[in-house]
Amino acid sequence: MKTEFHVEGMSCQHCVAAVTNAVREHDDAANVQVDLEAGRIAVESTQAVDVLKAAIEDAGYTVKDVLRRASADAGAASGSSSGSVAR
């Protein structure tokens, strides 16, 4: 699931590292993209949104808004498959 957080308090590369590390403590495979100018963090993760929000806030930042988006492959997962099923 991809989720976008609008965050206050980020101003430098240290902030980028801090929020990235905070999210990855809960999901080491998370894809984290930080836009300092826009104050946005986009996270693709299997973790619940409230867990990710708490991680960002625990790192010292204020989450002002959360926009949840479905993953890019969600439609493909619900379609038919022509491949074999691994067991």
N, CA, C and O atoms as a CHARMM CRD file, in Angstrom:
* protein
*
  348
    1    1 MET  N      0.85200  -1.17000   0.00000 PROA 1      0.00000
    2    1 MET  CA     0.00000   0.00000   0.00000 PROA 1      0.00000
    3    1 MET  C      0.89700   1.23300   0.00000 PROA 1      0.00000
    4    1 MET  O      1.87900   1.29700   0.74000 PROA 1      0.00000
    5    2 LYS  N      0.55900   2.18900  -0.81800 PROA 2      0.00000
    6    2 LYS  CA     1.30600   3.44400  -0.84800 PROA 2      0.00000
    7    2 LYS  C      0.50400   4.50300  -0.10700 PROA 2      0.00000
    8    2 LYS  O     -0.69000   4.68200  -0.34900 PROA 2      0.00000
    9    3 THR  N      1.17500   5.19600   0.79200 PROA 3      0.00000
   10    3 THR  CA     0.54200   6.22800   1.60200 PROA 3      0.00000
   11    3 THR  C      1.39400   7.48200   1.55300 PROA 3      0.00000
   12    3 THR  O      2.62200   7.40900   1.60800 PROA 3      0.00000
   13    4 GLU  N      0.74400   8.63200   1.45100 PROA 4      0.00000
   14    4 GLU  CA     1.46000   9.90400   1.45700 PROA 4      0.00000
   15    4 GLU  C      1.10700  10.66900   2.72400 PROA 4      0.00000
   16    4 GLU  O     -0.06500  10.82100   3.07000 PROA 4      0.00000
   17    5 PHE  N      2.13600  11.14400   3.40400 PROA 5      0.00000
   18    5 PHE  CA     1.97100  11.90600   4.63800 PROA 5      0.00000
   19    5 PHE  C      2.41200  13.34300   4.38800 PROA 5      0.00000
   20    5 PHE  O      3.47100  13.57600   3.80400 PROA 5      0.00000
   21    6 HSD  N      1.61100  14.30000   4.82500 PROA 6      0.00000
   22    6 HSD  CA     2.00500  15.71000   4.79800 PROA 6      0.00000
   23    6 HSD  C      2.55200  16.00100   6.19300 PROA 6      0.00000
   24    6 HSD  O      1.84500  15.86500   7.19100 PROA 6      0.00000
   25    7 VAL  N      3.82200  16.40500   6.24500 PROA 7      0.00000
   26    7 VAL  CA     4.54600  16.47300   7.51000 PROA 7      0.00000
   27    7 VAL  C      5.16800  17.85100   7.71000 PROA 7      0.00000
   28    7 VAL  O      5.67400  18.45600   6.76500 PROA 7      0.00000
   29    8 GLU  N      5.12500  18.33900   8.94500 PROA 8      0.00000
   30    8 GLU  CA     5.78700  19.59600   9.30800 PROA 8      0.00000
   31    8 GLU  C      7.03400  19.30000  10.12000 PROA 8      0.00000
   32    8 GLU  O      7.08500  18.33600  10.88400 PROA 8      0.00000
   33    9 GLY  N      8.04300  20.14900   9.94000 PROA 9      0.00000
   34    9 GLY  CA     9.23400  20.05900  10.76500 PROA 9      0.00000
   35    9 GLY  C     10.46200  19.50500  10.06400 PROA 9      0.00000
   36    9 GLY  O     11.53900  19.46800  10.65900 PROA 9      0.00000
   37   10 MET  N     10.32900  19.07400   8.81500 PROA 10     0.00000
   38   10 MET  CA    11.48200  18.54200   8.08000 PROA 10     0.00000
   39   10 MET  C     12.16100  19.68400   7.32900 PROA 10     0.00000
   40   10 MET  O     11.49800  20.47200   6.65500 PROA 10     0.00000
   41   11 SER  N     13.50100  19.76900   7.45100 PROA 11     0.00000
   42   11 SER  CA    14.18300  20.87700   6.79400 PROA 11     0.00000
   43   11 SER  C     15.53400  20.52400   6.17800 PROA 11     0.00000
   44   11 SER  O     16.12200  21.34900   5.47900 PROA 11     0.00000
   45   12 CYS  N     16.03600  19.31100   6.42300 PROA 12     0.00000
   46   12 CYS  CA    17.37900  18.99400   5.94800 PROA 12     0.00000
   47   12 CYS  C     17.53000  17.49400   5.67900 PROA 12     0.00000
   48   12 CYS  O     16.60400  16.71400   5.90100 PROA 12     0.00000
   49   13 GLN  N     18.69800  17.11300   5.20300 PROA 13     0.00000
   50   13 GLN  CA    18.95600  15.70400   4.89800 PROA 13     0.00000
   51   13 GLN  C     18.95500  14.83900   6.15700 PROA 13     0.00000
   52   13 GLN  O     18.65500  13.64700   6.09000 PROA 13     0.00000
   53   14 HSD  N     19.28700  15.42800   7.29500 PROA 14     0.00000
   54   14 HSD  CA    19.19200  14.68100   8.55300 PROA 14     0.00000
   55   14 HSD  C     17.73500  14.28400   8.80300 PROA 14     0.00000
   56   14 HSD  O     17.46000  13.17500   9.26300 PROA 14     0.00000
   57   15 CYS  N     16.81100  15.18500   8.50300 PROA 15     0.00000
   58   15 CYS  CA    15.37900  14.89200   8.65900 PROA 15     0.00000
   59   15 CYS  C     14.96300  13.75300   7.73500 PROA 15     0.00000
   60   15 CYS  O     14.20500  12.86800   8.13300 PROA 15     0.00000
   61   16 VAL  N     15.45800  13.77700   6.50500 PROA 16     0.00000
   62   16 VAL  CA    15.16300  12.70800   5.54700 PROA 16     0.00000
   63   16 VAL  C     15.62300  11.37000   6.11100 PROA 16     0.00000
   64   16 VAL  O     14.87700  10.39000   6.09000 PROA 16     0.00000
   65   17 ALA  N     16.85000  11.33400   6.61400 PROA 17     0.00000
   66   17 ALA  CA    17.38600  10.09600   7.18700 PROA 17     0.00000
   67   17 ALA  C     16.59700   9.66300   8.41500 PROA 17     0.00000
   68   17 ALA  O     16.34300   8.47400   8.60600 PROA 17     0.00000
   69   18 ALA  N     16.20900  10.62400   9.24500 PROA 18     0.00000
   70   18 ALA  CA    15.48300  10.30200  10.47900 PROA 18     0.00000
   71   18 ALA  C     14.13000   9.66300  10.18800 PROA 18     0.00000
   72   18 ALA  O     13.78700   8.64900  10.79500 PROA 18     0.00000
   73   19 VAL  N     13.35000  10.24300   9.26100 PROA 19     0.00000
   74   19 VAL  CA    12.03300   9.66600   8.97400 PROA 19     0.00000
   75   19 VAL  C     12.15900   8.35500   8.20700 PROA 19     0.00000
   76   19 VAL  O     11.36800   7.43500   8.41200 PROA 19     0.00000
   77   20 THR  N     13.14400   8.26800   7.33200 PROA 20     0.00000
   78   20 THR  CA    13.36000   7.02000   6.59300 PROA 20     0.00000
   79   20 THR  C     13.71200   5.89600   7.55200 PROA 20     0.00000
   80   20 THR  O     13.14900   4.80500   7.46600 PROA 20     0.00000
   81   21 ASN  N     14.63400   6.15300   8.45800 PROA 21     0.00000
   82   21 ASN  CA    15.02800   5.13600   9.43900 PROA 21     0.00000
   83   21 ASN  C     13.87800   4.77500  10.36900 PROA 21     0.00000
   84   21 ASN  O     13.71500   3.61000  10.73100 PROA 21     0.00000
   85   22 ALA  N     13.07800   5.76500  10.75900 PROA 22     0.00000
   86   22 ALA  CA    11.94400   5.51100  11.65500 PROA 22     0.00000
   87   22 ALA  C     10.93700   4.57200  10.99500 PROA 22     0.00000
   88   22 ALA  O     10.44700   3.64000  11.63200 PROA 22     0.00000
   89   23 VAL  N     10.63100   4.81600   9.72800 PROA 23     0.00000
   90   23 VAL  CA     9.69300   3.95000   9.00400 PROA 23     0.00000
   91   23 VAL  C     10.29300   2.56100   8.82200 PROA 23     0.00000
   92   23 VAL  O      9.60700   1.55700   9.01300 PROA 23     0.00000
   93   24 ARG  N     11.56100   2.50200   8.45800 PROA 24     0.00000
   94   24 ARG  CA    12.19700   1.20500   8.19200 PROA 24     0.00000
   95   24 ARG  C     12.42100   0.37600   9.45100 PROA 24     0.00000
   96   24 ARG  O     12.68100  -0.82400   9.35300 PROA 24     0.00000
   97   25 GLU  N     12.32700   0.98700  10.62900 PROA 25     0.00000
   98   25 GLU  CA    12.37600   0.20200  11.86900 PROA 25     0.00000
   99   25 GLU  C     11.15700  -0.71100  11.96700 PROA 25     0.00000
  100   25 GLU  O     11.20900  -1.76000  12.60800 PROA 25     0.00000
  101   26 HSD  N     10.06000  -0.30400  11.32800 PROA 26     0.00000
  102   26 HSD  CA     8.82200  -1.08900  11.35200 PROA 26     0.00000
  103   26 HSD  C      8.65000  -1.93800  10.10100 PROA 26     0.00000
  104   26 HSD  O      7.91000  -2.92200  10.12000 PROA 26     0.00000
  105   27 ASP  N      9.32700  -1.57000   9.01000 PROA 27     0.00000
  106   27 ASP  CA     9.26900  -2.32900   7.75600 PROA 27     0.00000
  107   27 ASP  C     10.55900  -2.05600   6.99900 PROA 27     0.00000
  108   27 ASP  O     10.67700  -1.05600   6.29100 PROA 27     0.00000
  109   28 ASP  N     11.53500  -2.96600   7.15700 PROA 28     0.00000
  110   28 ASP  CA    12.84700  -2.72500   6.55000 PROA 28     0.00000
  111   28 ASP  C     12.82000  -2.76700   5.02500 PROA 28     0.00000
  112   28 ASP  O     13.79100  -2.36700   4.38400 PROA 28     0.00000
  113   29 ALA  N     11.73400  -3.23900   4.43900 PROA 29     0.00000
  114   29 ALA  CA    11.60600  -3.27800   2.98700 PROA 29     0.00000
  115   29 ALA  C     10.79600  -2.09800   2.44200 PROA 29     0.00000
  116   29 ALA  O     10.52600  -2.03700   1.24300 PROA 29     0.00000
  117   30 ALA  N     10.41100  -1.17100   3.30500 PROA 30     0.00000
  118   30 ALA  CA     9.58100  -0.03700   2.87500 PROA 30     0.00000
  119   30 ALA  C     10.33200   0.84400   1.88400 PROA 30     0.00000
  120   30 ALA  O     11.53700   1.06000   2.01100 PROA 30     0.00000
  121   31 ASN  N      9.59900   1.34600   0.89700 PROA 31     0.00000
  122   31 ASN  CA    10.12600   2.32000  -0.04100 PROA 31     0.00000
  123   31 ASN  C      9.69500   3.69100   0.48000 PROA 31     0.00000
  124   31 ASN  O      8.50200   3.99100   0.52500 PROA 31     0.00000
  125   32 VAL  N     10.66000   4.52100   0.87200 PROA 32     0.00000
  126   32 VAL  CA    10.36900   5.82400   1.47300 PROA 32     0.00000
  127   32 VAL  C     10.94100   6.91700   0.58200 PROA 32     0.00000
  128   32 VAL  O     12.13100   6.90900   0.26600 PROA 32     0.00000
  129   33 GLN  N     10.08600   7.86000   0.17700 PROA 33     0.00000
  130   33 GLN  CA    10.51900   8.99800  -0.62300 PROA 33     0.00000
  131   33 GLN  C     10.10200  10.27400   0.09700 PROA 33     0.00000
  132   33 GLN  O      8.93100  10.45700   0.43100 PROA 33     0.00000
  133   34 VAL  N     11.07900  11.15800   0.33400 PROA 34     0.00000
  134   34 VAL  CA    10.82100  12.38700   1.08200 PROA 34     0.00000
  135   34 VAL  C     11.01100  13.59200   0.16500 PROA 34     0.00000
  136   34 VAL  O     12.02600  13.70100  -0.52400 PROA 34     0.00000
  137   35 ASP  N     10.03500  14.48900   0.15900 PROA 35     0.00000
  138   35 ASP  CA    10.10300  15.74800  -0.57000 PROA 35     0.00000
  139   35 ASP  C     10.12700  16.86600   0.47100 PROA 35     0.00000
  140   35 ASP  O      9.08600  17.25100   1.00300 PROA 35     0.00000
  141   36 LEU  N     11.32700  17.38400   0.75600 PROA 36     0.00000
  142   36 LEU  CA    11.47200  18.41000   1.78900 PROA 36     0.00000
  143   36 LEU  C     10.69300  19.67800   1.46100 PROA 36     0.00000
  144   36 LEU  O     10.02200  20.23600   2.33000 PROA 36     0.00000
  145   37 GLU  N     10.77800  20.13900   0.20800 PROA 37     0.00000
  146   37 GLU  CA    10.12000  21.38900  -0.17300 PROA 37     0.00000
  147   37 GLU  C      8.61100  21.31500   0.00000 PROA 37     0.00000
  148   37 GLU  O      7.98900  22.27600   0.45300 PROA 37     0.00000
  149   38 ALA  N      8.02200  20.18600  -0.35700 PROA 38     0.00000
  150   38 ALA  CA     6.56700  20.02800  -0.26100 PROA 38     0.00000
  151   38 ALA  C      6.13000  19.54900   1.11900 PROA 38     0.00000
  152   38 ALA  O      4.94600  19.60300   1.45000 PROA 38     0.00000
  153   39 GLY  N      7.08200  19.08000   1.92200 PROA 39     0.00000
  154   39 GLY  CA     6.73800  18.55600   3.23700 PROA 39     0.00000
  155   39 GLY  C      5.95600  17.26000   3.14500 PROA 39     0.00000
  156   39 GLY  O      5.00400  17.03900   3.89400 PROA 39     0.00000
  157   40 ARG  N      6.36600  16.40500   2.21900 PROA 40     0.00000
  158   40 ARG  CA     5.64600  15.15100   1.99400 PROA 40     0.00000
  159   40 ARG  C      6.56400  13.94600   2.10600 PROA 40     0.00000
  160   40 ARG  O      7.73700  13.98700   1.73600 PROA 40     0.00000
  161   41 ILE  N      5.99000  12.87600   2.62900 PROA 41     0.00000
  162   41 ILE  CA     6.68100  11.59300   2.68900 PROA 41     0.00000
  163   41 ILE  C      5.76400  10.57200   2.03300 PROA 41     0.00000
  164   41 ILE  O      4.62900  10.38600   2.47200 PROA 41     0.00000
  165   42 ALA  N      6.24300   9.91000   0.98800 PROA 42     0.00000
  166   42 ALA  CA     5.49600   8.83900   0.33400 PROA 42     0.00000
  167   42 ALA  C      6.11100   7.52300   0.78700 PROA 42     0.00000
  168   42 ALA  O      7.31900   7.31800   0.67200 PROA 42     0.00000
  169   43 VAL  N      5.27200   6.63600   1.30000 PROA 43     0.00000
  170   43 VAL  CA     5.75500   5.36100   1.82700 PROA 43     0.00000
  171   43 VAL  C      4.98900   4.22600   1.17600 PROA 43     0.00000
  172   43 VAL  O      3.75800   4.21200   1.18200 PROA 43     0.00000
  173   44 GLU  N      5.72000   3.27600   0.61300 PROA 44     0.00000
  174   44 GLU  CA     5.11700   2.04500   0.11800 PROA 44     0.00000
  175   44 GLU  C      5.52800   0.95700   1.09700 PROA 44     0.00000
  176   44 GLU  O      6.70700   0.62800   1.21900 PROA 44     0.00000
  177   45 SER  N      4.53300   0.40000   1.80000 PROA 45     0.00000
  178   45 SER  CA     4.81200  -0.52200   2.89600 PROA 45     0.00000
  179   45 SER  C      3.62900  -1.44800   3.12900 PROA 45     0.00000
  180   45 SER  O      2.50000  -1.15600   2.73400 PROA 45     0.00000
  181   46 THR  N      3.91100  -2.56500   3.77700 PROA 46     0.00000
  182   46 THR  CA     2.85200  -3.49300   4.17200 PROA 46     0.00000
  183   46 THR  C      2.32600  -3.16600   5.56800 PROA 46     0.00000
  184   46 THR  O      1.34600  -3.76300   6.01400 PROA 46     0.00000
  185   47 GLN  N      2.96400  -2.23000   6.25900 PROA 47     0.00000
  186   47 GLN  CA     2.53600  -1.84700   7.60900 PROA 47     0.00000
  187   47 GLN  C      1.26000  -1.00600   7.56800 PROA 47     0.00000
  188   47 GLN  O      0.97100  -0.34600   6.57000 PROA 47     0.00000
  189   48 ALA  N      0.51300  -1.04000   8.65200 PROA 48     0.00000
  190   48 ALA  CA    -0.69400  -0.22800   8.78300 PROA 48     0.00000
  191   48 ALA  C     -0.32500   1.25700   8.81400 PROA 48     0.00000
  192   48 ALA  O      0.74400   1.63600   9.29400 PROA 48     0.00000
  193   49 VAL  N     -1.22400   2.08000   8.29800 PROA 49     0.00000
  194   49 VAL  CA    -0.99300   3.52000   8.23300 PROA 49     0.00000
  195   49 VAL  C     -0.73900   4.10700   9.61500 PROA 49     0.00000
  196   49 VAL  O      0.13700   4.95900   9.76700 PROA 49     0.00000
  197   50 ASP  N     -1.48600   3.66800  10.62700 PROA 50     0.00000
  198   50 ASP  CA    -1.29600   4.23100  11.97000 PROA 50     0.00000
  199   50 ASP  C      0.07400   3.89000  12.54000 PROA 50     0.00000
  200   50 ASP  O      0.62500   4.66600  13.32100 PROA 50     0.00000
  201   51 VAL  N      0.63300   2.74200  12.16400 PROA 51     0.00000
  202   51 VAL  CA     1.98500   2.36700  12.61000 PROA 51     0.00000
  203   51 VAL  C      3.01100   3.29400  11.96600 PROA 51     0.00000
  204   51 VAL  O      3.93200   3.76400  12.63400 PROA 51     0.00000
  205   52 LEU  N      2.85600   3.55600  10.67000 PROA 52     0.00000
  206   52 LEU  CA     3.77900   4.44100   9.95800 PROA 52     0.00000
  207   52 LEU  C      3.67000   5.87200  10.47900 PROA 52     0.00000
  208   52 LEU  O      4.68100   6.54800  10.66800 PROA 52     0.00000
  209   53 LYS  N      2.43900   6.33200  10.71100 PROA 53     0.00000
  210   53 LYS  CA     2.23000   7.68600  11.24300 PROA 53     0.00000
  211   53 LYS  C      2.88800   7.82600  12.60900 PROA 53     0.00000
  212   53 LYS  O      3.55200   8.82700  12.87800 PROA 53     0.00000
  213   54 ALA  N      2.71100   6.84100  13.46500 PROA 54     0.00000
  214   54 ALA  CA     3.31700   6.88000  14.80200 PROA 54     0.00000
  215   54 ALA  C      4.83900   6.89700  14.70700 PROA 54     0.00000
  216   54 ALA  O      5.49600   7.58700  15.48700 PROA 54     0.00000
  217   55 ALA  N      5.40400   6.15200  13.76800 PROA 55     0.00000
  218   55 ALA  CA     6.86100   6.12200  13.59700 PROA 55     0.00000
  219   55 ALA  C      7.38400   7.50400  13.21000 PROA 55     0.00000
  220   55 ALA  O      8.40200   7.95700  13.73200 PROA 55     0.00000
  221   56 ILE  N      6.68500   8.16900  12.29500 PROA 56     0.00000
  222   56 ILE  CA     7.08800   9.51300  11.86400 PROA 56     0.00000
  223   56 ILE  C      6.97600  10.49700  13.02500 PROA 56     0.00000
  224   56 ILE  O      7.87200  11.31400  13.24000 PROA 56     0.00000
  225   57 GLU  N      5.88400  10.41700  13.76600 PROA 57     0.00000
  226   57 GLU  CA     5.69600  11.31900  14.90700 PROA 57     0.00000
  227   57 GLU  C      6.69200  11.02900  16.02300 PROA 57     0.00000
  228   57 GLU  O      7.17100  11.95700  16.67400 PROA 57     0.00000
  229   58 ASP  N      7.01000   9.76200  16.25300 PROA 58     0.00000
  230   58 ASP  CA     8.00500   9.40300  17.27000 PROA 58     0.00000
  231   58 ASP  C      9.39400   9.91300  16.90600 PROA 58     0.00000
  232   58 ASP  O     10.23600  10.11200  17.78200 PROA 58     0.00000
  233   59 ALA  N      9.63500  10.12700  15.60500 PROA 59     0.00000
  234   59 ALA  CA    10.91500  10.67400  15.15400 PROA 59     0.00000
  235   59 ALA  C     10.97500  12.18700  15.36100 PROA 59     0.00000
  236   59 ALA  O     12.01200  12.80600  15.12600 PROA 59     0.00000
  237   60 GLY  N      9.85100  12.79000  15.80500 PROA 60     0.00000
  238   60 GLY  CA     9.85600  14.20700  16.13800 PROA 60     0.00000
  239   60 GLY  C      9.17100  15.11600  15.14100 PROA 60     0.00000
  240   60 GLY  O      9.35300  16.33300  15.19600 PROA 60     0.00000
  241   61 TYR  N      8.38600  14.55900  14.23100 PROA 61     0.00000
  242   61 TYR  CA     7.73400  15.35900  13.19800 PROA 61     0.00000
  243   61 TYR  C      6.21900  15.32200  13.38000 PROA 61     0.00000
  244   61 TYR  O      5.68000  14.39600  13.98700 PROA 61     0.00000
  245   62 THR  N      5.53900  16.33500  12.85000 PROA 62     0.00000
  246   62 THR  CA     4.09000  16.44200  12.98700 PROA 62     0.00000
  247   62 THR  C      3.41500  16.03800  11.68500 PROA 62     0.00000
  248   62 THR  O      3.63200  16.66700  10.64900 PROA 62     0.00000
  249   63 VAL  N      2.60000  14.99500  11.73400 PROA 63     0.00000
  250   63 VAL  CA     1.84000  14.56200  10.56000 PROA 63     0.00000
  251   63 VAL  C      0.55600  15.38300  10.51900 PROA 63     0.00000
  252   63 VAL  O     -0.27700  15.28700  11.42000 PROA 63     0.00000
  253   64 LYS  N      0.39800  16.18900   9.47100 PROA 64     0.00000
  254   64 LYS  CA    -0.76500  17.06700   9.33500 PROA 64     0.00000
  255   64 LYS  C     -1.89500  16.41300   8.55500 PROA 64     0.00000
  256   64 LYS  O     -3.06400  16.71200   8.79800 PROA 64     0.00000
  257   65 ASP  N     -1.56900  15.53200   7.62900 PROA 65     0.00000
  258   65 ASP  CA    -2.58300  14.91800   6.78400 PROA 65     0.00000
  259   65 ASP  C     -2.04000  13.60300   6.23600 PROA 65     0.00000
  260   65 ASP  O     -0.83100  13.43000   6.08000 PROA 65     0.00000
  261   66 VAL  N     -2.95800  12.67700   5.94500 PROA 66     0.00000
  262   66 VAL  CA    -2.58400  11.37900   5.39000 PROA 66     0.00000
  263   66 VAL  C     -3.45800  11.11400   4.17400 PROA 66     0.00000
  264   66 VAL  O     -4.68400  11.20300   4.24700 PROA 66     0.00000
  265   67 LEU  N     -2.82100  10.78700   3.05900 PROA 67     0.00000
  266   67 LEU  CA    -3.53600  10.41600   1.84800 PROA 67     0.00000
  267   67 LEU  C     -3.16200   8.98300   1.52200 PROA 67     0.00000
  268   67 LEU  O     -1.99600   8.67800   1.27300 PROA 67     0.00000
  269   68 ARG  N     -4.14400   8.11500   1.52400 PROA 68     0.00000
  270   68 ARG  CA    -3.89900   6.69200   1.29200 PROA 68     0.00000
  271   68 ARG  C     -4.19300   6.37100  -0.16800 PROA 68     0.00000
  272   68 ARG  O     -5.20400   6.80300  -0.72100 PROA 68     0.00000
  273   69 ARG  N     -3.29600   5.61000  -0.78100 PROA 69     0.00000
  274   69 ARG  CA    -3.49400   5.20000  -2.16600 PROA 69     0.00000
  275   69 ARG  C     -3.28200   3.69800  -2.28600 PROA 69     0.00000
  276   69 ARG  O     -2.47500   3.11900  -1.55800 PROA 69     0.00000
  277   70 ALA  N     -3.99400   3.08100  -3.18600 PROA 70     0.00000
  278   70 ALA  CA    -3.81100   1.64500  -3.42000 PROA 70     0.00000
  279   70 ALA  C     -2.48800   1.41300  -4.12500 PROA 70     0.00000
  280   70 ALA  O     -1.98000   2.29900  -4.81200 PROA 70     0.00000
  281   71 SER  N     -1.94000   0.23800  -3.95900 PROA 71     0.00000
  282   71 SER  CA    -0.68200  -0.08600  -4.61700 PROA 71     0.00000
  283   71 SER  C     -0.89800  -0.19700  -6.11800 PROA 71     0.00000
  284   71 SER  O     -2.01200  -0.45500  -6.57200 PROA 71     0.00000
  285   72 ALA  N      0.15600  -0.00300  -6.87800 PROA 72     0.00000
  286   72 ALA  CA     0.07700  -0.01000  -8.33400 PROA 72     0.00000
  287   72 ALA  C     -0.32600  -1.37200  -8.87700 PROA 72     0.00000
  288   72 ALA  O     -0.94100  -1.45500  -9.94000 PROA 72     0.00000
  289   73 ASP  N      0.00900  -2.43100  -8.16900 PROA 73     0.00000
  290   73 ASP  CA    -0.29800  -3.76000  -8.67700 PROA 73     0.00000
  291   73 ASP  C     -1.56100  -4.34800  -8.05100 PROA 73     0.00000
  292   73 ASP  O     -1.80500  -5.54500  -8.20100 PROA 73     0.00000
  293   74 ALA  N     -2.36100  -3.56100  -7.36500 PROA 74     0.00000
  294   74 ALA  CA    -3.57300  -4.07300  -6.72400 PROA 74     0.00000
  295   74 ALA  C     -4.56000  -4.60200  -7.75100 PROA 74     0.00000
  296   74 ALA  O     -5.20100  -5.62700  -7.51600 PROA 74     0.00000
  297   75 GLY  N     -4.69600  -3.92500  -8.88200 PROA 75     0.00000
  298   75 GLY  CA    -5.60200  -4.38900  -9.92100 PROA 75     0.00000
  299   75 GLY  C     -5.14100  -5.68800 -10.52800 PROA 75     0.00000
  300   75 GLY  O     -5.96200  -6.55200 -10.83600 PROA 75     0.00000
  301   76 ALA  N     -3.85100  -5.84700 -10.70500 PROA 76     0.00000
  302   76 ALA  CA    -3.31400  -7.07800 -11.27500 PROA 76     0.00000
  303   76 ALA  C     -3.52700  -8.24800 -10.33600 PROA 76     0.00000
  304   76 ALA  O     -3.72100  -9.37900 -10.78200 PROA 76     0.00000
  305   77 ALA  N     -3.49300  -7.98500  -9.04700 PROA 77     0.00000
  306   77 ALA  CA    -3.65300  -9.06300  -8.07600 PROA 77     0.00000
  307   77 ALA  C     -5.06200  -9.62400  -8.09200 PROA 77     0.00000
  308   77 ALA  O     -5.26600 -10.78900  -7.75200 PROA 77     0.00000
  309   78 SER  N     -6.04000  -8.81300  -8.48400 PROA 78     0.00000
  310   78 SER  CA    -7.41500  -9.29000  -8.48400 PROA 78     0.00000
  311   78 SER  C     -7.81800  -9.90700  -9.81900 PROA 78     0.00000
  312   78 SER  O     -8.88900 -10.50500  -9.92600 PROA 78     0.00000
  313   79 GLY  N     -6.97600  -9.76800 -10.83100 PROA 79     0.00000
  314   79 GLY  CA    -7.28400 -10.33100 -12.14400 PROA 79     0.00000
  315   79 GLY  C     -6.91400 -11.79500 -12.22500 PROA 79     0.00000
  316   79 GLY  O     -6.38700 -12.37500 -11.27600 PROA 79     0.00000
  317   80 SER  N     -7.19700 -12.38100 -13.37300 PROA 80     0.00000
  318   80 SER  CA    -6.85100 -13.79100 -13.54300 PROA 80     0.00000
  319   80 SER  C     -5.36900 -13.93200 -13.80900 PROA 80     0.00000
  320   80 SER  O     -4.71400 -12.99600 -14.26900 PROA 80     0.00000
  321   81 SER  N     -4.85300 -15.09500 -13.51900 PROA 81     0.00000
  322   81 SER  CA    -3.43100 -15.35000 -13.68300 PROA 81     0.00000
  323   81 SER  C     -3.23400 -16.49600 -14.65300 PROA 81     0.00000
  324   81 SER  O     -3.95400 -17.49300 -14.60400 PROA 81     0.00000
  325   82 SER  N     -2.25900 -16.35400 -15.53300 PROA 82     0.00000
  326   82 SER  CA    -1.97400 -17.43400 -16.46600 PROA 82     0.00000
  327   82 SER  C     -0.80400 -18.27400 -16.00000 PROA 82     0.00000
  328   82 SER  O     -0.48500 -19.28900 -16.61900 PROA 82     0.00000
  329   83 GLY  N     -0.15500 -17.86700 -14.91200 PROA 83     0.00000
  330   83 GLY  CA     1.00200 -18.59800 -14.39700 PROA 83     0.00000
  331   83 GLY  C      0.59600 -19.67500 -13.42100 PROA 83     0.00000
  332   83 GLY  O     -0.57000 -19.77700 -13.03900 PROA 83     0.00000
  333   84 SER  N      1.56400 -20.48000 -13.01800 PROA 84     0.00000
  334   84 SER  CA     1.28900 -21.53200 -12.04500 PROA 84     0.00000
  335   84 SER  C      1.38500 -20.97500 -10.63500 PROA 84     0.00000
  336   84 SER  O      2.01100 -19.93900 -10.41000 PROA 84     0.00000
  337   85 VAL  N      0.77500 -21.65100  -9.70500 PROA 85     0.00000
  338   85 VAL  CA     0.78400 -21.24000  -8.31100 PROA 85     0.00000
  339   85 VAL  C      1.91700 -21.95100  -7.59600 PROA 85     0.00000
  340   85 VAL  O      2.01300 -23.17800  -7.64400 PROA 85     0.00000
  341   86 ALA  N      2.77700 -21.18600  -6.93200 PROA 86     0.00000
  342   86 ALA  CA     3.88900 -21.78000  -6.17600 PROA 86     0.00000
  343   86 ALA  C      3.36600 -22.33600  -4.86700 PROA 86     0.00000
  344   86 ALA  O      2.51600 -21.72500  -4.22100 PROA 86     0.00000
  345   87 ARG  N      3.87200 -23.49200  -4.47800 PROA 87     0.00000
  346   87 ARG  CA     3.45900 -24.10400  -3.21500 PROA 87     0.00000
  347   87 ARG  C      4.65100 -24.39000  -2.36300 PROA 87     0.00000
  348   87 ARG  O      4.50800 -24.90800  -1.25500 PROA 87     0.00000
